Amino acid sequence: MKNTIDKLQLSLISKCRKYLINCKKKKIDVSISPFCDLNTWNNSVGYENLLLLKNDKKLSINFIWRIFLEIINIGRFKFLIFKPNINKLSTLDRKNIVYSYCWQESFKNENLFYDKFFNISSDNKKFHFILNSVDGFVPKNRNNFTIIVRKKTRFNLIIFVKYFFKHIINKNFLHVFNSTNIFNEFLSMFIKNFIKKSKINLIIPYENRPHQNAVLNAVKKKNKINKTICYLHNMPWPFQIDMISKNNNVDLLLTSSYVQKRVLINNYFWSKKIIQVIPSLRYSKLNNRNRTIFLPFEWTEDKNLLLNNFKNFVEERELNLKDYIVSIHPLKKNCSDHLEFKNKINQIINKNKTNRFNNRKIPIIFSHPGGTVTECLQSSNNAYHITSDQLNIFSKSIWKKVTVKEIEKNIYQYSSKLKFFEFKNKNYGIQKII
């Protein structure tokens, strides 16, 4: 008989698929609606909606609060486009456009953008880059790349009211009257104007995000023969409901994992015809993850509970973790709640008075593990996972060769010798695909 985690996750996948099908019947574009952006790692409408589906409920206070934020944020952002100083695209019959992310560290100098996902730079004239700025940084000199910035401003009532009357007669009002969709519409209009009548290849480091799907939809709407290539660059993570197929406009989905391909086809309804396994375009090797404690991208669980679980774990096992380091997600390094949690972990470690020699090197992961967990398993074959959320844990029905043991309250130990990821081949690049 399947255990509780298996039953929960398999049941929720079924519920999510049914929900998305019903939304489609109502003419809702599930690929871009924040209500259909079902995920376990981001505090959002999609996350709260997933919890409602899990618990067979219609409403919750947190769900209503997230809807309010989606609505009020319509008037709190403006969108800016920074075009290249020299706007000359390639004269190829079929242009190659990369829609990706950037932040200040992405620019080796003011003229050169480096895309870590595809391991290519903007001096490669076979590509033009449209970049979604994560931190708002825009270099003065822009050669062969366009930057889009979403900037927070004081609430603009005029924008809010105009957008309200634009969508008031839509029967799926809440799915379109939100800050996610206003950005989607901005992107769609920009993309349609940018590519004009050109035939293009669109290439995306893909995570099934609404703004990415909005770009895919716009490219296909402009010309059906445009080719859309999506690269799932992450290592696999335990419960991948955010990657559930929404019949997106994806011609080719690339992944660097045979295990990942199987899971996407068997559990998340992707067609095997469009998934191709390639050597990683991003990673040439895995870093040593031993003696490391990882924090999640966002906190979706009770932090005090997790800290208490960690404290009990350290004391009962008499763990000596003084040589461990605490790793904060790169995009959260300046967040006060992450820094505070890191300090509390270090305090627990430093107060532990055990004299027992312990040479265990196993990495420890808090809350949502992301691709870090399979990175740890591939490099160390073992990992400890501290979480109270069963949606963060490996299901034996989905991940058949991962051993899962609950060794303490909310403490799991994973072990596996699976090869989760294929590493970079120096003779292989995105040019081989296009």
N, C-alpha and C positions, 0 to 999 in steps of 0.2 A: 504493500500500500504506500502510496506517495506520502511524503511527510508534509507538514504544515506549509513550509516554504514553497514546495512544489505546487501544492494545491492553490495557494494564494496567487502565485505568479502566473500559472497557466490559466487560472480563472480570470485574472485581471486582463491578460492579453485578449481573451475571448470577449470580455466586456468592452474593452477599448475598440476592438475591431467592429463590434456591433454598434457602438456609439458613433464611430466615424461613418459607417454605412448609412445610419439614420440621418446624420448631418448632410451627407451627400444627397440623399433623397429630398432634403429641404433646400437644395441648391446652395449649400454652404461650401465655400472653397476650403476644404479641410487642410490643405497644404499651407495656408497662410493665416488662418484664424488662430489667435492666441488661446482660445478655448480648446482647440484641437492639438495644441503643442504640448502633448502629454509627456511629462518627464519627471524624474525622481530627484533632480539635483539643483533645480533653480526655483527660488521663491517667486512664484508667478501664478497667473490664472490657470495655466495648463497644469501646474503641479497640484494646485488645490482641486482642480476638476478631476485629476487622477485619483486623489484621495476620496472624493465623493463617489466615483465609480467603484472604487475598492470597497467602500462601506455601504454601498447601495443607498446613498442619500442624494438629495436634490440641492440642498443649500447648507452652507456653514458660514460662520462669522468671518473666518479668514478668506473664504471664497468671495464674499461680498466686498470685503476690504480690497482684495486684489482687483476686482472689477472697478471699484471706485478709483483706484490708482491708474488703471488703464484709461479710464475716461478723463480724469482731471489732467493727466499728462499730455492729452491732445494739445492743450494750450501752453505747455511748459517747455516745448522744444522747438528749435528752428533747425533747418537742414541747409547745409552749405556745400557747394561744389567748388573744388579748387582744381582747375584744369591744368594741363601741362603748359609750361612756358612756350614750348615748341610743340604745336599740336599736329604732328605728322605721323600718321599711322602707316603701318606696312602696306606696301602695294600688292601683297599677295592676293590671289583670287579669293581665298578664304582666310579671313583674319582670325587670329587666336587671341581671345580676350580672357584674362584671368580676373575673376571676382574674388577678392581675398580680404584679409585683415592687415592692418599695419598699426604700429605704435612707434614711439621715438627710437627704440632700439633697432627697428627694422631698417634704418637708414645708415649705411656705412659712412656716407658723407651726404652733403645736401643734394647731390645729383643722382645718387644710386640707391634704389630700393632693393632689399633682398627678401625674397619670399621663402621662409623656412619650411613651409609645407611642401613646396615643389622643388626646393633647392635650385631656384633660378633667380636671376637678377634683372632689373629693368634695362640693363644694357643689352639684353637679348632682344633684338628688334623683331623677332618672330612673334613676340607677345606684346599686348598692351594691357596694363594693369589698372583695374578699377578697385580702389581700396577703401574699405570701411574702417575709419580710424577708431581705435579702441580708446585712446587717451586724448584725442583731440589735437595731437601734434601734426603740424603741417610744415614741411620744409619750404624755404623760400624758392629754391630752384627745383622744378619738377619736370623731369625729362622722361617721357614715355609712361607716365602714370597719372591717373586722376584720383583725387582723394575726396571722399564724402565724410562730412563731419556732422554728427548729431549733437547740437549744443544746447545745454539747458539754459533757459532764460526765465524772466518773470512771466507769470501767467498772462497770456494774450487772449483776451475775451473775443476779439474779432475773429481770430483763427478758429477758436472753439465754436462760435456761433455759425460761421460759414460751413464748417465741417458737419455740424449738427443738421443744418437744413439740406446739405448735400445728400445725407443718408436717412433722413427721418422717415421716408416712405418705404425704406427697405424692410421687408418682413423679417429679415435676420439682422435686425438693427444692431444688437450688441456685438455681433461677430464682425461688423465693419466699423462701428463707431467706437474706436479705441486707438490708443497711441501706437500699438503695433501696426495696425493697418494703415494709419496715415503715413508711416514711414514706408510701408510696402508700396503704397500708391506713389509716393515720391520716387522711390527706386524704379518702379515700373515705367513711369513717365520718362525719367532720365534715360533708362536703357533703350527704350523705343526710339527716342530722339537721337541717341548716341550712335546706334548701329545703322540707322536710316534704312537703306535698301541693301546693305552689305550682307553677304553670306558669311557666317562666322562659326567658329568653334568656341563655345563657352566652357571654361574650366573652373571648377570650384573646389576648395578644400571643404568637404561636405559634412554637415552635422544635422541635416533635416530641419534647419531653423526656418521660421516663416519668411524672413527677409531673403534668405537664399532661394527659397521656393518661389518668391515673388519675382526674382530675377530670372529664374528658369522659365517661369510662365510667360514673362514679357518677351524673352528671346524666341520662344516657340510661337507666340502669338504674332510676332513680327514676321516670321518666316518659318514654316514647319520643317524645312530642310536644314535649318541651323542645327548643329550637333551640340548636345549638352553632355559634358563629361564631368562626373563627380567623383572625388577621391575621399574616401573615408580614411583619414590619415591617422586616427587614434588607434591605440591598441584596444582590444575588446574590454567591455565592462560587464558586470554581472547581469543586470536587468535592463535591457536595451529597448524599452518601450518607446523611447523617443525616436527610435529608428524604424518604427512600424511603417510599412509601406502605405502611402497615401495616393498611390497611382500618380506619382509626381512625374514631371516632364524630364525624366532622366533617361538618356539614351544608353549611357554606359556608367555603371557604378564600379569603381576600382577600390579594391581593398588589398592590404598586404598580409592577409591572414586566411588560410584555408579553413580554420576553425570558425572564424567570423563569417565566412561565406555560408557555411553549413547552417549556422544559427539564423542568419538573415533569411535564408530560404525556408527552413523548417519551422521557424517560430514567429517570424515577423513578415511573412507573406511576400517577400521579394521574388521576382521571377529570376530563375537561374540563367536565363538567356542574356540578361544585361549585366550580370556580376562577373568581373574578371579579377583574378588574383595576380598581383604584380609584386616585384621587389619594392621595398619601401622607398619612396621618393624623399623621405624625411630623415630616417634614422639609419646610421651605418653600424651602430652598436647600442647596447643598453648600458646605462650607467650602473655602477655598483649601488644597489639600494639597501645593502645591509646596514644595520645600525642607524636606521632613519625612521622618524615618526612623521607621517604625512597627514596634513589637514585638508579638508574638502574645499571645493570651490565656494560653496555657500553652506550656511548652517540651516538645515531643515529639521534638526533634532534638538532635544534638550541638552545644552552644553554641560550643565551641571551634572546631569545623570551620567553622561559619557565620562566626565572627569572622575566621578566617584567610581565608576566601573574600572577605569584605568588605575586609580589609586589602589583599589582592592586587588586588582590583578598583580600590580607590582609587589604589594606587601605579601600576598598569599603565596606567590611563586618565588618570593625573595629575589626578584630580578635586579641585577646591577645594570642600570641603563645610563650610567654617567658619561659614557663615550658616545651616546646617541645624539643625533642632531634633529631638530624639528624643522620640517620643510613646509613652508607656506606656499600656496598656489601662486605662480608668478604674477597673476593679475590682482592678487589680494595682499601683496606684501606690505602695503601701507594702510590696510584696513585695521581699525582699532580693535575690533572684536577678535580678529585672527591673532593680532599681536598679544592681546591680553590672554587668550587661550594658550598661546605658546609659552608665555611667562608662567602660567599656572602649571603647565606640564613640567617645566623645568624646576619649579618649586617642589613638586611631588618627587621628582627624581632626586633632587639634592637633599631632601629631608629623609629619604629612605636610608635607614641606618644599617642595612644588612651588610655583614662582613663576608657573606658567602660569595665565593668566586663563581661567576657565571659568564661563560663565554658564548652565550647564545647571540647570534647576530641577526635574527629574524626581523625583518621590517614590520612596523606597526602602522595601521591605517585607521583613521577616524572617519566615521560616518560614510557619506557617499564616496566610494573608492575610485570612480572613474577608471581610466585605463591604467592607472598606477598599479592596481592590484594584479593585472596579468603581467605587467612589466616586472613586478616583484617575483611572481611565480616563475616567469621564464628565466630570470637571472638567479633566483635563490631557491626555487622549488617550494618555498614556504612563505607564509605571511600570516600575521595576526590582524584581525579586523574587529574593531570596537564599534558596534552599532546596535541600536534598539529597533531599527526599521528593517523588517524582513524583505523589503523591496531592494535593499542594498546588498543582499547576500546571494551567493551562487545557488541556483536551483540544480539539483542533481539530474532532473529531467531535461534541462536545457544544456547544461555543461556536464556531460556524462563521465568525463575523466578528471574531474576536479573533486578531490576528497574534502568534505566539509565536516568539521567537528565543533560543537559548542563546548568549549572547555571550561568556561565560567559564565556567569550571567552576562549576556550581551557581548561575550568575547568568543570569537570564532577563529579557528585555525584552519587555513587552507593548505593543501599540498597538491602538487601536480607536476608532471614531467612533460606536459603538452608543449608543443611549439606553437605559441600563439601568434607569432609574427615572423615575416620574412624580411631580412635586412637588405639594405641598399646594395645594389650591384653597380660598380663604378661605370660600367658600360651601358647602363639603363637609365633613361630619363623620360620625362613627359613627352618629349619629341617622338618617342617610339610609338606613342598612342595616337597622336594627332596626325 
